[in-house]
C-alpha cells in the first residue's frame, strides 16, 4: 500500500518536471544591454564593474568595523592609540 503512494508521488513529480521543461520558453535578454548607443553601453559596463566590486567593498567595510570595534584605528602608526 505504501509503495503505490510513493509511485504516484514520483509519477506526479516526474510529470510536473517534464511539463515545466517542455513549456519553458527561451530567456530573452534586455534589449539595452547590447545597444549600439555609446551612453547605454557605458551605463551597462559601469554597472557591471560596480556590481563586481561590491563584495570587496562589503568585506572592507566589515574589516574596518572590526578594527574600530577592537579599539584600534586602521592605518594608524605603531604605538599610537586609536581615537
Backbone as XML, in Angstrom:
<?xml version="1.0"?>
<chain id="A" units="angstrom">
  <residue number="1" name="UNK">
    <atom name="N" x="0.823" y="-1.193" z="0.000"/>
    <atom name="CA" x="0.000" y="0.000" z="0.000"/>
    <atom name="C" x="0.869" y="1.259" z="0.000"/>
  </residue>
  <residue number="2" name="UNK">
    <atom name="N" x="1.955" y="1.238" z="0.769"/>
    <atom name="CA" x="2.829" y="2.396" z="0.851"/>
    <atom name="C" x="3.585" y="2.647" z="-0.445"/>
  </residue>
  <residue number="3" name="UNK">
    <atom name="N" x="3.899" y="1.585" z="-1.152"/>
    <atom name="CA" x="4.670" y="1.771" z="-2.387"/>
    <atom name="C" x="3.816" y="2.386" z="-3.493"/>
  </residue>
  <residue number="4" name="UNK">
    <atom name="N" x="2.498" y="2.158" z="-3.489"/>
    <atom name="CA" x="1.652" y="2.755" z="-4.527"/>
    <atom name="C" x="1.555" y="4.268" z="-4.330"/>
  </residue>
  <residue number="5" name="UNK">
    <atom name="N" x="1.555" y="4.735" z="-3.089"/>
    <atom name="CA" x="1.544" y="6.176" z="-2.829"/>
    <atom name="C" x="2.865" y="6.775" z="-3.282"/>
  </residue>
  <residue number="6" name="UNK">
    <atom name="N" x="3.965" y="6.074" z="-3.013"/>
    <atom name="CA" x="5.276" y="6.543" z="-3.436"/>
    <atom name="C" x="5.358" y="6.611" z="-4.955"/>
  </residue>
  <residue number="7" name="UNK">
    <atom name="N" x="4.847" y="5.595" z="-5.629"/>
    <atom name="CA" x="4.871" y="5.582" z="-7.091"/>
    <atom name="C" x="4.040" y="6.710" z="-7.673"/>
  </residue>
  <residue number="8" name="UNK">
    <atom name="N" x="2.880" y="6.986" z="-7.065"/>
    <atom name="CA" x="2.034" y="8.072" z="-7.556"/>
    <atom name="C" x="2.723" y="9.423" z="-7.363"/>
  </residue>
  <residue number="9" name="UNK">
    <atom name="N" x="3.392" y="9.602" z="-6.227"/>
    <atom name="CA" x="4.065" y="10.887" z="-5.990"/>
    <atom name="C" x="5.274" y="11.054" z="-6.911"/>
  </residue>
  <residue number="10" name="UNK">
    <atom name="N" x="5.998" y="9.965" z="-7.177"/>
    <atom name="CA" x="7.125" y="10.042" z="-8.106"/>
    <atom name="C" x="6.617" y="10.333" z="-9.510"/>
  </residue>
  <residue number="11" name="UNK">
    <atom name="N" x="5.532" y="9.704" z="-9.906"/>
    <atom name="CA" x="4.962" y="9.952" z="-11.228"/>
    <atom name="C" x="4.471" y="11.391" z="-11.348"/>
  </residue>
  <residue number="12" name="UNK">
    <atom name="N" x="3.858" y="11.915" z="-10.304"/>
    <atom name="CA" x="3.387" y="13.304" z="-10.329"/>
    <atom name="C" x="4.566" y="14.270" z="-10.406"/>
  </residue>
  <residue number="13" name="UNK">
    <atom name="N" x="5.625" y="13.993" z="-9.654"/>
    <atom name="CA" x="6.813" y="14.858" z="-9.690"/>
    <atom name="C" x="7.478" y="14.802" z="-11.055"/>
  </residue>
  <residue number="14" name="UNK">
    <atom name="N" x="7.604" y="13.629" z="-11.619"/>
    <atom name="CA" x="8.210" y="13.495" z="-12.939"/>
    <atom name="C" x="7.358" y="14.184" z="-14.001"/>
  </residue>
  <residue number="15" name="UNK">
    <atom name="N" x="6.071" y="14.077" z="-13.885"/>
    <atom name="CA" x="5.176" y="14.745" z="-14.832"/>
    <atom name="C" x="5.275" y="16.256" z="-14.741"/>
  </residue>
  <residue number="16" name="UNK">
    <atom name="N" x="5.357" y="16.786" z="-13.524"/>
    <atom name="CA" x="5.455" y="18.239" z="-13.383"/>
    <atom name="C" x="6.812" y="18.752" z="-13.875"/>
  </residue>
  <residue number="17" name="UNK">
    <atom name="N" x="7.874" y="18.002" z="-13.662"/>
    <atom name="CA" x="9.190" y="18.400" z="-14.168"/>
    <atom name="C" x="9.205" y="18.353" z="-15.690"/>
  </residue>
  <residue number="18" name="UNK">
    <atom name="N" x="8.616" y="17.327" z="-16.274"/>
    <atom name="CA" x="8.560" y="17.216" z="-17.728"/>
    <atom name="C" x="7.724" y="18.351" z="-18.322"/>
  </residue>
  <residue number="19" name="UNK">
    <atom name="N" x="6.621" y="18.676" z="-17.680"/>
    <atom name="CA" x="5.779" y="19.775" z="-18.162"/>
    <atom name="C" x="6.528" y="21.100" z="-18.102"/>
  </residue>
  <residue number="20" name="UNK">
    <atom name="N" x="7.241" y="21.343" z="-17.007"/>
    <atom name="CA" x="7.995" y="22.591" z="-16.868"/>
    <atom name="C" x="9.120" y="22.668" z="-17.903"/>
  </residue>
  <residue number="21" name="UNK">
    <atom name="N" x="9.770" y="21.559" z="-18.162"/>
    <atom name="CA" x="10.875" y="21.559" z="-19.126"/>
    <atom name="C" x="10.372" y="21.761" z="-20.555"/>
  </residue>
  <residue number="22" name="UNK">
    <atom name="N" x="9.247" y="21.193" z="-20.878"/>
    <atom name="CA" x="8.730" y="21.298" z="-22.237"/>
    <atom name="C" x="8.028" y="22.627" z="-22.512"/>
  </residue>
  <residue number="23" name="UNK">
    <atom name="N" x="7.512" y="23.270" z="-21.465"/>
    <atom name="CA" x="6.771" y="24.508" z="-21.678"/>
    <atom name="C" x="7.632" y="25.752" z="-21.499"/>
  </residue>
  <residue number="24" name="UNK">
    <atom name="N" x="8.898" y="25.590" z="-21.178"/>
    <atom name="CA" x="9.764" y="26.745" z="-20.952"/>
    <atom name="C" x="10.114" y="27.406" z="-22.283"/>
  </residue>
  <residue number="25" name="UNK">
    <atom name="N" x="10.080" y="28.718" z="-22.260"/>
    <atom name="CA" x="10.486" y="29.459" z="-23.458"/>
    <atom name="C" x="11.902" y="29.977" z="-23.241"/>
  </residue>
  <residue number="26" name="UNK">
    <atom name="N" x="12.604" y="30.302" z="-24.303"/>
    <atom name="CA" x="13.974" y="30.792" z="-24.128"/>
    <atom name="C" x="13.979" y="32.143" z="-23.412"/>
  </residue>
  <residue number="27" name="UNK">
    <atom name="N" x="14.959" y="32.341" z="-22.567"/>
    <atom name="CA" x="15.073" y="33.602" z="-21.846"/>
    <atom name="C" x="15.621" y="34.664" z="-22.786"/>
  </residue>
  <residue number="28" name="UNK">
    <atom name="N" x="14.981" y="35.794" z="-22.785"/>
    <atom name="CA" x="15.400" y="36.882" z="-23.651"/>
    <atom name="C" x="16.075" y="37.957" z="-22.814"/>
  </residue>
  <residue number="29" name="UNK">
    <atom name="N" x="17.198" y="38.433" z="-23.279"/>
    <atom name="CA" x="17.928" y="39.463" z="-22.553"/>
    <atom name="C" x="17.324" y="40.839" z="-22.783"/>
  </residue>
  <residue number="30" name="UNK">
    <atom name="N" x="17.739" y="41.751" z="-21.963"/>
    <atom name="CA" x="17.310" y="43.136" z="-22.078"/>
    <atom name="C" x="17.823" y="43.718" z="-23.399"/>
  </residue>
  <residue number="31" name="UNK">
    <atom name="N" x="16.993" y="44.411" z="-24.161"/>
    <atom name="CA" x="17.462" y="44.942" z="-25.429"/>
    <atom name="C" x="18.471" y="46.071" z="-25.270"/>
  </residue>
  <residue number="32" name="UNK">
    <atom name="N" x="18.557" y="46.667" z="-24.092"/>
    <atom name="CA" x="19.503" y="47.763" z="-23.876"/>
    <atom name="C" x="20.923" y="47.267" z="-23.642"/>
  </residue>
  <residue number="33" name="UNK">
    <atom name="N" x="21.086" y="46.018" z="-23.307"/>
    <atom name="CA" x="22.410" y="45.519" z="-22.952"/>
    <atom name="C" x="23.384" y="45.582" z="-24.121"/>
  </residue>
  <residue number="34" name="UNK">
    <atom name="N" x="22.922" y="45.354" z="-25.306"/>
    <atom name="CA" x="23.814" y="45.317" z="-26.455"/>
    <atom name="C" x="23.424" y="46.376" z="-27.478"/>
  </residue>
  <residue number="35" name="UNK">
    <atom name="N" x="22.980" y="47.495" z="-26.977"/>
    <atom name="CA" x="22.610" y="48.590" z="-27.857"/>
    <atom name="C" x="23.861" y="49.226" z="-28.433"/>
  </residue>
  <residue number="36" name="UNK">
    <atom name="N" x="23.733" y="49.806" z="-29.598"/>
    <atom name="CA" x="24.884" y="50.427" z="-30.250"/>
    <atom name="C" x="25.139" y="51.839" z="-29.729"/>
  </residue>
  <residue number="37" name="UNK">
    <atom name="N" x="24.234" y="52.376" z="-28.908"/>
    <atom name="CA" x="24.408" y="53.728" z="-28.398"/>
    <atom name="C" x="25.513" y="53.740" z="-27.341"/>
  </residue>
  <residue number="38" name="UNK">
    <atom name="N" x="26.355" y="54.724" z="-27.425"/>
    <atom name="CA" x="27.524" y="54.804" z="-26.548"/>
    <atom name="C" x="27.137" y="54.986" z="-25.082"/>
  </residue>
  <residue number="39" name="UNK">
    <atom name="N" x="26.147" y="55.833" z="-24.790"/>
    <atom name="CA" x="25.797" y="56.077" z="-23.392"/>
    <atom name="C" x="25.139" y="54.863" z="-22.740"/>
  </residue>
  <residue number="40" name="UNK">
    <atom name="N" x="24.422" y="54.073" z="-23.517"/>
    <atom name="CA" x="23.805" y="52.873" z="-22.963"/>
    <atom name="C" x="24.873" y="51.824" z="-22.654"/>
  </residue>
  <residue number="41" name="UNK">
    <atom name="N" x="25.837" y="51.673" z="-23.549"/>
    <atom name="CA" x="26.929" y="50.725" z="-23.297"/>
    <atom name="C" x="27.754" y="51.155" z="-22.093"/>
  </residue>
  <residue number="42" name="UNK">
    <atom name="N" x="28.013" y="52.465" z="-21.963"/>
    <atom name="CA" x="28.774" y="52.953" z="-20.815"/>
    <atom name="C" x="28.041" y="52.645" z="-19.517"/>
  </residue>
  <residue number="43" name="UNK">
    <atom name="N" x="26.731" y="52.852" z="-19.486"/>
    <atom name="CA" x="25.948" y="52.561" z="-18.286"/>
    <atom name="C" x="25.974" y="51.060" z="-17.974"/>
  </residue>
  <residue number="44" name="UNK">
    <atom name="N" x="25.888" y="50.238" z="-19.002"/>
    <atom name="CA" x="25.904" y="48.788" z="-18.801"/>
    <atom name="C" x="27.242" y="48.329" z="-18.229"/>
  </residue>
  <residue number="45" name="UNK">
    <atom name="N" x="28.335" y="48.796" z="-18.810"/>
    <atom name="CA" x="29.658" y="48.371" z="-18.340"/>
    <atom name="C" x="29.977" y="48.935" z="-16.958"/>
  </residue>
  <residue number="46" name="UNK">
    <atom name="N" x="29.608" y="50.178" z="-16.693"/>
    <atom name="CA" x="29.886" y="50.739" z="-15.371"/>
    <atom name="C" x="29.077" y="50.040" z="-14.287"/>
  </residue>
  <residue number="47" name="UNK">
    <atom name="N" x="27.848" y="49.647" z="-14.595"/>
    <atom name="CA" x="27.047" y="48.904" z="-13.628"/>
    <atom name="C" x="27.654" y="47.527" z="-13.386"/>
  </residue>
  <residue number="48" name="UNK">
    <atom name="N" x="28.131" y="46.879" z="-14.429"/>
    <atom name="CA" x="28.752" y="45.564" z="-14.271"/>
    <atom name="C" x="30.013" y="45.658" z="-13.418"/>
  </residue>
  <residue number="49" name="UNK">
    <atom name="N" x="30.820" y="46.686" z="-13.635"/>
    <atom name="CA" x="32.031" y="46.861" z="-12.825"/>
    <atom name="C" x="31.672" y="47.169" z="-11.381"/>
  </residue>
  <residue number="50" name="UNK">
    <atom name="N" x="30.692" y="48.041" z="-11.178"/>
    <atom name="CA" x="30.270" y="48.387" z="-9.817"/>
    <atom name="C" x="29.755" y="47.187" z="-9.049"/>
  </residue>
  <residue number="51" name="UNK">
    <atom name="N" x="28.955" y="46.372" z="-9.693"/>
    <atom name="CA" x="28.433" y="45.182" z="-9.024"/>
    <atom name="C" x="29.518" y="44.137" z="-8.793"/>
  </residue>
  <residue number="52" name="UNK">
    <atom name="N" x="30.540" y="44.116" z="-9.634"/>
    <atom name="CA" x="31.650" y="43.187" z="-9.433"/>
    <atom name="C" x="32.502" y="43.604" z="-8.234"/>
  </residue>
  <residue number="53" name="UNK">
    <atom name="N" x="32.610" y="44.894" z="-7.995"/>
    <atom name="CA" x="33.424" y="45.387" z="-6.879"/>
    <atom name="C" x="32.663" y="45.441" z="-5.562"/>
  </residue>
  <residue number="54" name="UNK">
    <atom name="N" x="31.369" y="45.283" z="-5.601"/>
    <atom name="CA" x="30.559" y="45.379" z="-4.395"/>
    <atom name="C" x="30.955" y="44.391" z="-3.292"/>
  </residue>
  <residue number="55" name="UNK">
    <atom name="N" x="31.237" y="43.119" z="-3.573"/>
    <atom name="CA" x="31.648" y="42.207" z="-2.496"/>
    <atom name="C" x="32.936" y="42.647" z="-1.806"/>
  </residue>
  <residue number="56" name="UNK">
    <atom name="N" x="33.883" y="43.194" z="-2.573"/>
    <atom name="CA" x="35.123" y="43.672" z="-1.967"/>
    <atom name="C" x="34.858" y="44.870" z="-1.061"/>
  </residue>
  <residue number="57" name="UNK">
    <atom name="N" x="33.963" y="45.749" z="-1.469"/>
    <atom name="CA" x="33.623" y="46.913" z="-0.647"/>
    <atom name="C" x="32.941" y="46.474" z="0.650"/>
  </residue>
  <residue number="58" name="UNK">
    <atom name="N" x="32.065" y="45.498" z="0.565"/>
    <atom name="CA" x="31.410" y="44.998" z="1.773"/>
    <atom name="C" x="32.412" y="44.357" z="2.718"/>
  </residue>
  <residue number="59" name="UNK">
    <atom name="N" x="33.351" y="43.592" z="2.185"/>
    <atom name="CA" x="34.372" y="42.969" z="3.020"/>
    <atom name="C" x="35.243" y="44.029" z="3.683"/>
  </residue>
  <residue number="60" name="UNK">
    <atom name="N" x="35.604" y="45.070" z="2.947"/>
    <atom name="CA" x="36.421" y="46.143" z="3.513"/>
    <atom name="C" x="35.661" y="46.880" z="4.611"/>
  </residue>
  <residue number="61" name="UNK">
    <atom name="N" x="34.377" y="47.107" z="4.422"/>
    <atom name="CA" x="33.581" y="47.782" z="5.445"/>
    <atom name="C" x="33.496" y="46.939" z="6.714"/>
  </residue>
  <residue number="62" name="UNK">
    <atom name="N" x="33.352" y="45.635" z="6.565"/>
    <atom name="CA" x="33.307" y="44.754" z="7.743"/>
    <atom name="C" x="34.662" y="44.743" z="8.441"/>
  </residue>
  <residue number="63" name="UNK">
    <atom name="N" x="35.747" y="44.720" z="7.682"/>
    <atom name="CA" x="37.082" y="44.733" z="8.279"/>
    <atom name="C" x="37.345" y="46.038" z="9.017"/>
  </residue>
  <residue number="64" name="UNK">
    <atom name="N" x="36.959" y="47.174" z="8.438"/>
    <atom name="CA" x="37.131" y="48.452" z="9.117"/>
    <atom name="C" x="36.297" y="48.528" z="10.392"/>
  </residue>
  <residue number="65" name="UNK">
    <atom name="N" x="35.089" y="48.020" z="10.342"/>
    <atom name="CA" x="34.239" y="47.989" z="11.541"/>
    <atom name="C" x="34.868" y="47.115" z="12.620"/>
  </residue>
  <residue number="66" name="UNK">
    <atom name="N" x="35.410" y="45.990" z="12.215"/>
    <atom name="CA" x="36.029" y="45.086" z="13.175"/>
    <atom name="C" x="37.238" y="45.739" z="13.837"/>
  </residue>
  <residue number="67" name="UNK">
    <atom name="N" x="38.071" y="46.432" z="13.056"/>
    <atom name="CA" x="39.227" y="47.135" z="13.615"/>
    <atom name="C" x="38.794" y="48.225" z="14.585"/>
  </residue>
  <residue number="68" name="UNK">
    <atom name="N" x="37.763" y="48.946" z="14.218"/>
    <atom name="CA" x="37.280" y="50.021" z="15.071"/>
    <atom name="C" x="36.694" y="49.456" z="16.357"/>
  </residue>
  <residue number="69" name="UNK">
    <atom name="N" x="36.029" y="48.340" z="16.255"/>
    <atom name="CA" x="35.413" y="47.713" z="17.427"/>
    <atom name="C" x="36.478" y="47.214" z="18.397"/>
  </residue>
  <residue number="70" name="UNK">
    <atom name="N" x="37.647" y="46.839" z="17.878"/>
    <atom name="CA" x="38.727" y="46.361" z="18.729"/>
    <atom name="C" x="39.436" y="47.505" z="19.440"/>
  </residue>
  <residue number="71" name="UNK">
    <atom name="N" x="39.094" y="48.734" z="19.158"/>
    <atom name="CA" x="39.725" y="49.870" z="19.805"/>
    <atom name="C" x="40.918" y="50.400" z="19.069"/>
  </residue>
  <residue number="72" name="UNK">
    <atom name="N" x="41.147" y="49.966" z="17.866"/>
    <atom name="CA" x="42.260" y="50.434" z="17.059"/>
    <atom name="C" x="41.700" y="51.100" z="15.818"/>
  </residue>
  <residue number="73" name="UNK">
    <atom name="N" x="42.395" y="52.093" z="15.370"/>
    <atom name="CA" x="42.003" y="52.676" z="14.096"/>
    <atom name="C" x="42.853" y="52.039" z="13.007"/>
  </residue>
  <residue number="74" name="UNK">
    <atom name="N" x="42.263" y="51.691" z="11.913"/>
    <atom name="CA" x="43.061" y="51.131" z="10.830"/>
    <atom name="C" x="43.978" y="52.191" z="10.251"/>
  </residue>
  <residue number="75" name="UNK">
    <atom name="N" x="45.085" y="51.771" z="9.746"/>
    <atom name="CA" x="46.080" y="52.618" z="9.113"/>
    <atom name="C" x="46.787" y="53.544" z="10.106"/>
  </residue>
  <residue number="76" name="UNK">
    <atom name="N" x="46.732" y="53.225" z="11.393"/>
    <atom name="CA" x="47.420" y="54.070" z="12.373"/>
    <atom name="C" x="48.859" y="53.572" z="12.540"/>
  </residue>
  <residue number="77" name="UNK">
    <atom name="N" x="49.742" y="54.459" z="13.023"/>
    <atom name="CA" x="51.142" y="54.106" z="13.252"/>
    <atom name="C" x="51.245" y="53.191" z="14.462"/>
  </residue>
  <residue number="78" name="UNK">
    <atom name="N" x="52.302" y="52.392" z="14.496"/>
    <atom name="CA" x="52.508" y="51.524" z="15.650"/>
    <atom name="C" x="52.768" y="52.373" z="16.878"/>
  </residue>
  <residue number="79" name="UNK">
    <atom name="N" x="52.198" y="51.975" z="17.991"/>
    <atom name="CA" x="52.410" y="52.698" z="19.234"/>
    <atom name="C" x="51.354" y="53.764" z="19.474"/>
  </residue>
  <residue number="80" name="UNK">
    <atom name="N" x="50.653" y="54.178" z="18.442"/>
    <atom name="CA" x="49.605" y="55.173" z="18.636"/>
    <atom name="C" x="48.337" y="54.480" z="19.091"/>
  </residue>
  <residue number="81" name="UNK">
    <atom name="N" x="47.650" y="55.084" z="19.984"/>
    <atom name="CA" x="46.368" y="54.572" z="20.432"/>
    <atom name="C" x="45.292" y="55.179" z="19.546"/>
  </residue>
  <residue number="82" name="UNK">
    <atom name="N" x="44.344" y="54.372" z="19.119"/>
    <atom name="CA" x="43.281" y="54.854" z="18.239"/>
    <atom name="C" x="42.393" y="55.865" z="18.935"/>
  </residue>
  <residue number="83" name="UNK">
    <atom name="N" x="41.766" y="56.685" z="18.156"/>
    <atom name="CA" x="40.891" y="57.727" z="18.690"/>
    <atom name="C" x="39.553" y="57.147" z="18.980"/>
  </residue>
</chain>
